[in-house]
């Protein structure tokens, strides 16, 4: 998954970087920013989780609506 694909998937959900970090178990939005800029590669587990979210899976802590 390329950085652009990761970002496109996030935006399709639609989630902010901070919300995405929270539902993926990261400590902050900086990790998502690093993935989306190509500074860091997402793990296989992160790719699988994002793919599940895009396919419709929603955990109990899913944000109800994007933050402004």
N, C-alpha and C positions, 0 to 999 in steps of 0.2 A: 504494500500500500504506500503510495507516494504521499509526501506532505500535502499536496493539493487535494488528493483524494480524501485524506483524513479530514481536512478542513471542510471540504464539500459535504462529507457525511455529517460532520458536526452541525453545520449550518442547516442541513436538511431536517434535523431533529425537532425544532431549532433550539440550540443551547448556546450559552456563552462559554467562553473558555473556562471560567470559574465553575460553572455548573457541570461541564464535562469532566473537569478534574474531580469534582466531588463524587459523581456517580461512577467514576472509574477507579476511585480509591487513591487518587494522588493528593498530596498535601497542599497543592496550590496550582493556580492557573499557569504559572511559569512553565510547568512541564508540558502542558498542551501547546503553549506558544513555541517551545523548543521543537516539538514534534512537527508543528505546522510550518516552521521555517526550515526544517531539515537539519537543525543542529543536533537532534537526537532522534533515533529510530524508535518507533513504538515496539514494544515486545509482542511476541506472538499472541500472548493472552490479551493484550490491549486491542490488537487488531480483531481478534475473535469477539471480544466484548462489544466493540463498536459496531461490528457487523451484526451482532444479535440485536443491538438497539435499533439499527436501521431496519432490520427485519420485523420489528414490532415488539420485542421484549422490553418490558418496563419493570425495574425493581421497585420495591416499596418506597424507596427514598427518591423516586423520580420527581424532578421539579414540575410543579403544576403549570408554570408559564415562564418564559424567559425573563430575566432581569433586564431592566432598562439601562 
